[in-house]
Amino acid sequence: MSSNLALHLICVIVCCFMTGCLPSRSADLLYKKLMNNYNPLIRPVANNSEIIVVHMGVALSQLVDIDEKNQIMITSVWLKQKWKDYKLVWDPKDFEGIEVMQIPIDQLWVPDIVLYNTAEGNYAVDVTNSANIRFDGTVAWNPPAIFRSSCSIDISYFPFDEQQCRMKFGTWTYDGSLVDLQPLSDKVERENYRENGEWEMVETPVERHTIKYPCCAETYIDVTYYFVLHRNPLFYVITLVIPCVLISLMTVLVFYLPSDAQEKITLSISVLLALIVFLLLIPDLIPPTSKTIPLIGQYMLFTMGMCSLSIVATVVTINWHFRTVYTHVMSPWVRRVFLEQLPWLLMMERPEVLKEKKEKKMKKKMEKSMRTNHTYNSYPIKSTVQNNRLYKQLDDSMGGMPPSLMEEIEGRDSEMDESLLAYDSRRKKPIKREWRELLHGLNFIEENLRMDDIVDQSEEEWRYVGLVIDRCLLWIFLFIAIFGSMAIILPAPLFWEPAGVHNTPVYEEPIILESLTYNEYINATMT
């Protein structure tokens, strides 16, 4: 019986050594010692005049989102806190060399650090995990948290903008004479940071502030973390900037479209409607504010104004294009400026082919009118020899008789020579009267043809004036579109920011020492 009891006692002792019962017992004793008469509601200082120094830091895990419309920055962080508690001090030699102890944080005194500029949600960390306590009384608590902090969004240079958000931490209860906050480092830690697709974090400085509020005599200390963010504008360049630039160039193409096409106004109004549609997309992307107009909004308004001016200019051009001699008289200065000076400056040349065509057309009309005139068939005419002088007079009065008409008259004269010789002197006076009537008819025809030519020439000149105005406006609006776009977009500071202006540290990525699948881990433990 005694031998069995001894064997059982030996087995228990061996199992305790194998499973670590003795260190666990030491940890249990240490825990009871530390928690004996410990009050988590009392500030752990030996003297009430002492100040507890709390070191805090922020390890950024992810920039979840920047809500521009509601002006909120959502971040996932580890809020690192470290302070000394004189009640949590022990000698590792008395407890089998234990130097670090884990105790639930709800059983310890904790500085009530909150996020002052929270936008919604909890002000403080609501995770109740354990804290690491060293033998010298140093308490380290690194709880994870997701904060929603308010961030004033400056949309002046959207989408080529830079934003500066901040997270202001401080104790809610204790003033500077009781708890002193100090930053752990001069920047936000980002060893495990996952990059955001829209925002690039270029700098994260830290500042410690001592503030005296008008309401209170005490001073309060806070630690503020600043986040300098640059937007990656590729998405907005493709979806907003490039379409707006193309629309502004389409406004210029309105003046290249001929006025006879009757589609200039339609194209201008279509471009204006497209701009209005793009302008309606901006309020969904940026916060509604009346303090400033975003850069893309300025560019859209500029393009809209240019499009509206193009509609007015197009109406004026079409009005000048369709003017005639019956409605308007071209003044000398218009003729000098739009038919002589501006075409020379714009390197435009009027084609002379139209003038030759008009001369041929006028000659054909004269021939047709002479052939159909009834005077050829109703009255006898003098012989060719006797009336050469009269032909010359007709030819001079019409400014040059066509050869075909001259041959027609001479042929008819040769056929009538014999009949003309039969007339006596009593018919000379009626023949002269008939010739005068013929001359009057020819002058009337010539006057009508000359009037038609004046009308055609006037219409051609007004059309050419409209073409010159179109060409002039084409270059003017092209100049405005190019340099106006550059004047609006290029002043964004993001384009002119020199390299190295921000103190962007280089962080080392965590090193993976071992990576095993489940089967590999089972095989490793079995061996």
C-alpha positions as CSV (number, residue, x, y, z in Angstrom):
1,M,0.0,0.0,0.0
2,S,2.8,2.4,0.9
3,S,4.7,1.4,-2.2
4,N,1.7,2.3,-4.4
5,L,1.4,5.6,-2.7
6,A,5.1,6.4,-3.2
7,L,4.8,5.5,-6.8
8,H,1.8,7.7,-7.3
9,L,3.6,10.6,-5.6
10,I,6.6,10.2,-7.9
11,C,4.4,10.2,-11.0
12,V,2.7,13.4,-9.8
13,I,6.0,15.1,-9.2
14,V,7.3,14.1,-12.7
15,C,4.1,15.3,-14.3
16,C,4.4,18.6,-12.6
17,F,7.9,19.1,-13.8
18,M,7.0,18.1,-17.3
19,T,3.9,20.3,-17.6
20,G,5.4,23.3,-15.8
21,C,3.2,23.2,-12.7
22,L,5.8,24.9,-10.6
23,P,6.1,28.0,-12.8
24,S,2.3,28.3,-13.0
25,R,2.2,28.1,-9.3
26,S,4.7,30.9,-9.1
27,A,2.7,32.9,-11.6
28,D,-0.4,32.3,-9.5
29,L,1.4,33.4,-6.4
30,L,2.7,36.5,-8.2
31,Y,-0.7,37.3,-9.4
32,K,-2.2,37.1,-6.0
33,K,0.6,39.2,-4.6
34,L,0.1,41.9,-7.2
35,M,-3.7,42.1,-6.9
36,N,-3.7,42.0,-3.1
37,N,-5.2,45.3,-2.0
38,Y,-4.9,46.7,-5.6
39,N,-7.6,49.3,-6.5
40,P,-7.8,50.0,-10.2
41,L,-9.7,53.2,-9.5
42,I,-6.9,54.9,-7.7
43,R,-4.0,56.6,-9.5
44,P,-0.9,54.4,-8.7
45,V,1.5,56.9,-7.2
46,A,3.3,56.7,-3.8
47,N,2.8,60.5,-3.3
48,N,-0.3,62.3,-4.5
49,S,1.8,65.1,-5.9
50,E,3.7,62.8,-8.3
51,I,2.9,62.8,-12.0
52,I,2.4,59.6,-13.9
53,V,4.2,59.7,-17.2
54,V,2.3,57.9,-19.9
55,H,4.1,57.2,-23.2
56,M,1.8,56.6,-26.1
57,G,2.1,55.8,-29.7
58,V,0.0,54.8,-32.7
59,A,0.9,51.9,-35.0
60,L,-1.2,52.3,-38.2
61,S,-2.5,49.1,-39.6
62,Q,-4.7,50.4,-42.4
63,L,-6.1,53.7,-43.7
64,V,-9.6,52.3,-44.3
65,D,-11.2,55.3,-46.0
66,I,-11.3,59.0,-46.4
67,D,-15.0,60.0,-46.6
68,E,-14.7,63.4,-48.3
69,K,-18.5,64.0,-48.3
70,N,-18.8,63.6,-44.5
71,Q,-15.2,64.7,-43.8
72,I,-14.3,61.6,-41.8
73,M,-11.0,59.6,-41.7
74,I,-11.4,55.9,-40.8
75,T,-8.2,54.2,-39.5
76,S,-7.3,50.8,-38.0
77,V,-4.6,51.3,-35.4
78,W,-2.9,49.8,-32.4
79,L,-3.0,52.4,-29.6
80,K,0.3,51.7,-27.7
81,Q,0.4,52.9,-24.1
82,K,3.2,52.5,-21.5
83,W,3.5,53.7,-17.9
84,K,4.9,52.6,-14.6
85,D,2.8,51.3,-11.7
86,Y,4.7,51.2,-8.4
87,K,2.3,48.6,-7.0
88,L,3.2,46.1,-9.7
89,V,6.9,45.6,-8.9
90,W,8.4,42.3,-7.8
91,D,11.7,40.5,-7.7
92,P,12.0,37.8,-10.4
93,K,14.2,35.7,-8.0
94,D,11.3,35.2,-5.6
95,F,9.0,33.8,-8.4
96,E,11.2,31.4,-10.3
97,G,12.6,34.1,-12.6
98,I,9.3,35.4,-13.9
99,E,9.9,38.8,-15.5
100,V,6.7,39.4,-17.5
101,M,3.2,38.9,-16.3
102,Q,-0.1,39.2,-18.3
103,I,-3.1,40.6,-16.4
104,P,-6.5,41.6,-17.8
105,I,-6.6,45.4,-18.3
106,D,-9.9,45.8,-16.6
107,Q,-8.2,44.8,-13.3
108,L,-5.6,47.6,-13.6
109,W,-5.5,51.3,-13.5
110,V,-5.6,52.7,-17.0
111,P,-5.2,56.3,-18.2
112,D,-8.5,57.2,-19.8
113,I,-7.0,58.2,-23.1
114,V,-9.6,59.2,-25.7
115,L,-9.7,60.5,-29.2
116,Y,-10.8,64.2,-28.9
117,N,-11.7,64.7,-32.5
118,T,-13.8,61.6,-33.0
119,A,-16.6,62.0,-35.5
120,E,-18.8,59.1,-34.5
121,G,-18.5,55.9,-32.5
122,N,-16.6,55.3,-29.3
123,Y,-14.2,57.9,-28.0
124,A,-12.0,55.4,-26.3
125,V,-10.8,51.8,-26.8
126,D,-13.4,49.3,-25.9
127,V,-11.2,46.2,-26.2
128,T,-10.5,44.6,-22.8
129,N,-7.5,42.4,-23.5
130,S,-4.5,41.8,-21.3
131,A,-1.6,44.0,-20.6
132,N,2.1,43.0,-20.3
133,I,3.6,43.9,-16.9
134,R,7.4,43.8,-16.3
135,F,9.0,43.2,-12.9
136,D,10.0,46.9,-12.7
137,G,6.3,47.9,-12.8
138,T,6.2,48.9,-16.5
139,V,2.8,48.3,-17.9
140,A,2.5,48.0,-21.7
141,W,-1.0,47.9,-23.3
142,N,-1.4,47.7,-27.1
143,P,-5.1,47.4,-27.8
144,P,-6.4,47.4,-31.5
145,A,-9.1,49.9,-32.4
146,I,-10.9,51.4,-35.4
147,F,-11.2,55.2,-35.1
148,R,-13.5,57.6,-37.0
149,S,-11.8,61.0,-36.7
150,S,-13.1,64.2,-38.1
151,C,-10.9,65.6,-40.9
152,S,-11.3,69.0,-42.6
153,I,-11.2,68.3,-46.3
154,D,-9.7,71.0,-48.5
155,I,-11.1,70.5,-52.0
156,S,-9.4,73.5,-53.6
157,Y,-7.2,71.4,-55.9
158,F,-9.4,68.3,-56.2
159,P,-8.4,65.8,-57.7
160,F,-4.8,66.9,-57.4
161,D,-5.1,67.7,-53.7
162,E,-3.2,67.2,-50.5
163,Q,-5.1,66.5,-47.3
164,Q,-3.9,67.0,-43.7
165,C,-5.8,65.0,-41.1
166,R,-5.1,64.6,-37.5
167,M,-5.8,62.4,-34.5
168,K,-5.8,64.2,-31.2
169,F,-5.4,61.9,-28.1
170,G,-5.5,63.0,-24.5
171,T,-6.8,62.0,-21.0
172,W,-10.4,62.9,-20.4
173,T,-10.2,63.1,-16.6
174,Y,-6.6,63.9,-15.6
175,D,-4.9,67.3,-16.2
176,G,-1.3,67.9,-16.7
177,S,-0.5,68.0,-13.0
178,L,-1.6,64.3,-12.6
179,V,-0.9,62.6,-15.9
180,D,1.8,63.7,-18.4
181,L,1.4,62.3,-22.0
182,Q,4.6,61.9,-24.1
183,P,4.9,60.4,-27.5
184,L,6.7,57.1,-27.9
185,S,8.3,58.2,-31.3
186,D,8.4,61.1,-33.6
187,K,6.1,59.5,-36.2
188,V,3.3,57.0,-36.7
189,E,4.6,53.4,-36.8
190,R,3.7,51.7,-40.1
191,E,5.5,48.3,-40.0
192,N,2.3,46.4,-40.7
193,Y,0.7,49.1,-42.8
194,R,-1.4,48.0,-45.9
195,E,-1.4,50.6,-48.6
196,N,-4.5,52.4,-49.6
197,G,-5.5,52.4,-53.3
198,E,-6.5,56.1,-53.4
199,W,-4.4,57.8,-50.9
200,E,-0.6,57.9,-50.4
201,M,0.7,58.7,-46.9
202,V,3.7,60.8,-47.3
203,E,4.4,62.1,-43.8
204,T,3.1,61.4,-40.2
205,P,4.6,63.9,-37.8
206,V,3.7,64.0,-34.0
207,E,3.3,67.0,-31.8
208,R,2.7,67.3,-28.0
209,H,0.5,70.2,-26.9
210,T,0.0,71.8,-23.5
211,I,-3.3,73.7,-23.6
212,K,-5.1,75.9,-21.1
213,Y,-8.8,76.3,-21.8
214,P,-10.7,79.4,-20.8
215,C,-13.0,77.4,-18.6
216,C,-10.4,75.9,-16.3
217,A,-7.2,76.9,-14.5
218,E,-5.5,73.6,-15.1
219,T,-3.5,72.7,-18.2
220,Y,-4.2,69.7,-20.3
221,I,-1.8,67.7,-22.4
222,D,-2.5,66.0,-25.7
223,V,-0.5,64.1,-28.3
224,T,-1.6,64.9,-31.9
225,Y,-0.7,62.7,-34.8
226,Y,-0.8,64.4,-38.3
227,F,-1.4,62.5,-41.5
228,V,-0.2,64.2,-44.7
229,L,-2.0,62.4,-47.6
230,H,-1.6,62.7,-51.4
231,R,-4.5,61.6,-53.6
232,N,-3.7,59.2,-56.4
233,P,-5.5,61.0,-59.2
234,L,-5.4,58.4,-61.9
235,F,-9.1,57.4,-61.5
236,Y,-10.3,60.9,-61.6
237,V,-8.0,61.8,-64.5
238,I,-9.6,59.1,-66.6
239,T,-13.2,59.6,-65.6
240,L,-13.3,63.5,-65.2
241,V,-10.3,65.4,-66.4
242,I,-9.8,63.8,-69.8
243,P,-13.5,63.9,-70.8
244,C,-13.6,67.6,-69.8
245,V,-10.5,68.4,-71.9
246,L,-12.0,66.5,-74.9
247,I,-15.3,68.4,-74.5
248,S,-13.4,71.7,-74.5
249,L,-11.7,70.7,-77.7
250,M,-15.0,69.8,-79.2
251,T,-16.1,73.4,-78.4
252,V,-13.2,74.6,-80.6
253,L,-14.3,72.3,-83.5
254,V,-17.6,74.1,-83.7
255,F,-15.8,76.9,-85.6
256,Y,-14.3,74.4,-88.1
257,L,-17.7,73.2,-89.1
258,P,-19.0,75.0,-92.2
259,S,-22.0,77.3,-91.7
260,D,-23.9,75.7,-94.5
261,A,-24.0,72.4,-92.6
262,Q,-26.7,73.9,-90.3
263,E,-25.3,71.8,-87.4
264,K,-23.1,74.4,-85.6
265,I,-25.7,75.3,-83.0
266,T,-26.7,71.7,-82.4
267,L,-23.1,70.7,-81.7
268,S,-22.5,73.6,-79.3
269,I,-25.7,72.8,-77.3
270,S,-24.8,69.1,-77.2
271,V,-21.4,70.0,-75.8
272,L,-23.0,72.3,-73.2
273,L,-25.4,69.5,-72.1
274,A,-22.5,67.0,-71.8
275,L,-20.7,69.5,-69.4
276,I,-23.8,69.9,-67.3
277,V,-24.0,66.1,-66.9
278,F,-20.4,66.0,-65.7
279,L,-21.0,68.9,-63.4
280,L,-23.8,66.9,-61.7
281,L,-21.3,64.1,-60.8
282,I,-19.1,66.4,-58.6
283,P,-21.4,66.8,-55.6
284,D,-21.3,63.0,-55.1
285,L,-17.5,63.0,-54.9
286,I,-16.7,66.0,-52.8
287,P,-18.2,67.6,-49.7
288,P,-20.8,70.3,-50.3
289,T,-19.2,73.5,-49.3
290,S,-19.5,77.2,-50.2
291,K,-16.0,78.2,-49.1
292,T,-14.2,77.2,-52.2
293,I,-14.7,75.7,-55.6
294,P,-12.7,72.5,-56.5
295,L,-10.2,72.6,-59.3
296,I,-12.2,70.3,-61.5
297,G,-15.3,72.4,-60.8
298,Q,-13.4,75.5,-61.9
299,Y,-12.3,73.8,-65.1
300,M,-15.9,72.7,-65.8
301,L,-17.2,76.2,-65.3
302,F,-14.5,77.6,-67.5
303,T,-15.4,75.1,-70.3
304,M,-19.1,75.8,-69.8
305,G,-18.5,79.5,-70.2
306,M,-16.3,78.9,-73.2
307,C,-19.1,76.8,-74.7
308,S,-21.7,79.5,-74.0
309,L,-19.5,82.1,-75.7
310,S,-19.1,79.7,-78.7
311,I,-22.9,79.5,-79.1
312,V,-23.1,83.3,-79.1
313,A,-20.2,83.6,-81.6
314,T,-21.8,80.9,-83.8
315,V,-25.1,82.8,-84.0
316,V,-23.2,85.9,-85.1
317,T,-21.2,84.0,-87.6
318,I,-24.3,82.4,-89.2
319,N,-26.0,85.8,-89.3
320,W,-23.0,87.2,-91.2
321,H,-22.8,84.2,-93.4
322,F,-26.3,84.5,-94.8
323,R,-26.4,88.2,-95.4
324,T,-27.2,89.6,-98.9
325,V,-27.1,92.9,-100.7
326,Y,-30.9,93.2,-100.2
327,T,-30.6,93.3,-96.4
328,H,-27.1,94.7,-95.6
329,V,-24.5,96.9,-97.1
330,M,-20.9,96.0,-96.4
331,S,-19.1,99.0,-94.9
332,P,-15.6,99.9,-96.1
333,W,-14.0,98.9,-92.8
334,V,-15.6,95.5,-92.9
335,R,-14.3,95.0,-96.4
336,R,-10.9,96.2,-95.4
337,V,-10.6,94.2,-92.2
338,F,-12.3,90.9,-93.1
339,L,-11.5,90.7,-96.8
340,E,-8.0,92.1,-96.8
341,Q,-6.2,92.3,-93.4
342,L,-7.5,89.3,-91.5
343,P,-7.2,86.8,-94.4
344,W,-3.6,87.9,-94.8
345,L,-2.9,87.4,-91.1
346,L,-4.6,84.0,-91.1
347,M,-2.9,83.0,-94.3
348,M,-6.2,82.5,-96.2
349,E,-6.4,82.9,-99.9
350,R,-9.7,83.4,-101.9
351,P,-10.0,81.1,-104.9
352,E,-10.2,82.8,-108.3
353,V,-12.0,79.9,-109.9
354,L,-15.3,81.2,-108.7
355,K,-14.8,84.5,-110.4
356,E,-14.1,82.8,-113.7
357,K,-17.1,80.7,-113.4
358,K,-19.3,83.7,-112.8
359,E,-17.9,85.4,-115.9
360,K,-18.7,82.3,-118.0
361,K,-22.2,82.1,-116.5
362,M,-22.9,85.7,-117.3
363,K,-21.8,85.3,-121.0
364,K,-24.0,82.2,-121.4
365,K,-27.0,84.2,-120.0
366,M,-26.3,87.0,-122.5
367,E,-26.1,84.6,-125.4
368,K,-29.3,82.9,-124.4
369,S,-31.1,86.2,-124.0
370,M,-29.9,87.4,-127.4
371,R,-30.9,84.3,-129.1
372,T,-34.4,84.3,-127.7
373,N,-34.9,88.1,-128.3
374,H,-37.8,88.7,-130.8
375,T,-36.0,91.5,-132.6
376,Y,-34.0,89.0,-134.6
377,N,-37.0,87.6,-136.2
378,S,-39.2,90.8,-136.5
379,Y,-37.0,93.4,-138.0
380,P,-34.7,93.6,-141.0
381,I,-31.1,94.5,-140.2
382,K,-28.5,96.3,-142.2
383,S,-25.8,94.4,-143.9
384,T,-22.7,93.4,-142.1
385,V,-20.5,95.8,-144.0
386,Q,-22.8,98.8,-143.3
387,N,-23.3,98.0,-139.6
388,N,-19.8,97.2,-138.4
389,R,-19.9,100.5,-136.5
390,L,-23.2,99.6,-134.9
391,Y,-21.8,96.2,-133.8
392,K,-18.8,97.9,-132.3
393,Q,-21.2,100.2,-130.4
394,L,-23.1,97.2,-129.1
395,D,-20.0,95.4,-128.3
396,D,-18.6,98.4,-126.3
397,S,-21.9,98.9,-124.5
398,M,-22.0,95.3,-123.2
399,G,-18.4,95.3,-122.2
400,G,-17.4,92.7,-124.7
401,M,-19.6,90.5,-126.9
402,P,-19.2,86.8,-126.8
403,P,-17.6,85.2,-130.0
404,S,-20.5,82.8,-130.4
405,L,-23.0,85.7,-130.3
406,M,-20.9,87.7,-132.8
407,E,-20.8,84.7,-135.2
408,E,-24.6,84.3,-134.9
409,I,-25.2,88.0,-135.8
410,E,-22.8,87.9,-138.7
411,G,-24.4,84.8,-140.0
412,R,-27.8,86.3,-139.9
413,D,-26.5,89.5,-141.6
414,S,-25.0,87.5,-144.5
415,E,-28.4,85.8,-145.1
416,M,-30.2,89.1,-145.1
417,D,-27.8,91.0,-147.4
418,E,-29.9,90.5,-150.5
419,S,-33.2,91.5,-148.7
420,L,-31.5,94.5,-147.2
421,L,-30.5,95.9,-150.6
422,A,-34.1,95.9,-151.7
423,Y,-35.0,98.5,-149.1
424,D,-35.0,102.1,-150.3
425,S,-34.1,105.3,-148.4
426,R,-37.7,105.5,-147.0
427,R,-36.9,102.5,-144.7
428,K,-33.7,104.0,-143.2
429,K,-35.5,105.8,-140.4
430,P,-37.6,102.8,-139.2
431,I,-34.5,100.6,-139.3
432,K,-32.6,103.0,-137.0
433,R,-35.5,103.1,-134.6
434,E,-35.6,99.3,-134.6
435,W,-31.9,99.2,-133.8
436,R,-32.4,101.6,-130.9
437,E,-35.0,99.4,-129.5
438,L,-32.7,96.4,-129.9
439,L,-29.9,98.4,-128.1
440,H,-32.3,99.3,-125.3
441,G,-33.3,95.6,-124.9
442,L,-29.6,94.6,-124.8
443,N,-28.9,97.2,-122.2
444,F,-31.8,96.0,-120.1
445,I,-30.5,92.4,-120.3
446,E,-27.0,93.6,-119.5
447,E,-28.2,95.5,-116.5
448,N,-30.1,92.5,-115.1
449,L,-27.1,90.3,-115.6
450,R,-24.9,92.9,-113.9
451,M,-27.4,93.0,-111.0
452,D,-27.3,89.3,-110.7
453,D,-23.6,89.4,-110.6
454,I,-23.6,92.0,-107.9
455,V,-25.9,89.9,-105.8
456,D,-23.8,86.8,-106.3
457,Q,-20.6,88.7,-105.5
458,S,-22.2,90.2,-102.4
459,E,-23.3,86.8,-101.2
460,E,-19.9,85.4,-101.8
461,E,-18.2,88.2,-99.9
462,W,-20.5,87.8,-96.9
463,R,-19.9,84.1,-96.9
464,Y,-16.2,84.7,-97.0
465,V,-16.5,87.2,-94.1
466,G,-18.3,84.5,-92.1
467,L,-15.5,82.0,-93.0
468,V,-12.9,84.5,-91.9
469,I,-14.7,85.1,-88.6
470,D,-15.0,81.3,-88.1
471,R,-11.3,80.8,-88.7
472,C,-10.4,83.7,-86.4
473,L,-12.6,82.3,-83.6
474,L,-11.1,78.9,-84.2
475,W,-7.6,80.1,-83.3
476,I,-8.9,82.3,-80.5
477,F,-10.8,79.5,-78.8
478,L,-8.0,77.0,-79.3
479,F,-5.6,79.4,-77.6
480,I,-8.1,80.0,-74.7
481,A,-8.8,76.2,-74.4
482,I,-5.1,75.3,-74.2
483,F,-3.8,78.1,-72.0
484,G,-6.9,78.2,-69.9
485,S,-6.6,74.5,-69.1
486,M,-3.0,75.0,-68.2
487,A,-3.8,78.1,-66.0
488,I,-6.4,76.2,-64.0
489,I,-4.8,72.8,-63.6
490,L,-1.1,73.4,-63.4
491,P,-1.2,75.7,-60.3
492,A,-2.0,72.6,-58.1
493,P,0.9,72.4,-55.6
494,L,1.1,68.7,-56.1
495,F,2.8,69.3,-59.6
496,W,5.4,71.7,-58.2
497,E,6.3,70.0,-55.0
498,P,10.0,69.2,-54.9
499,A,11.3,65.8,-54.0
500,G,12.2,65.3,-50.4
501,V,9.9,68.1,-49.1
502,H,8.2,65.5,-46.9
503,N,10.0,63.4,-44.3
504,T,8.8,60.0,-45.6
505,P,10.6,57.3,-43.6
506,V,11.4,53.9,-45.1
507,Y,9.9,51.1,-43.0
508,E,11.2,47.5,-42.9
509,E,8.7,44.9,-43.7
510,P,8.3,42.1,-41.1
511,I,10.4,39.0,-41.8
512,I,8.6,35.7,-42.1
513,L,10.8,33.2,-40.3
514,E,8.7,30.2,-40.9
515,S,5.6,29.4,-43.0
516,L,4.0,26.0,-42.8
517,T,0.8,24.5,-44.0
518,Y,-1.4,22.5,-41.6
519,N,-0.1,19.2,-42.9
520,E,3.5,20.4,-42.8
521,Y,3.0,21.5,-39.2
522,I,1.4,18.1,-38.2
523,N,4.3,16.2,-39.8
524,A,6.8,18.5,-38.0
525,T,5.2,18.0,-34.6
526,M,5.0,14.2,-35.1
527,T,8.7,14.0,-35.9
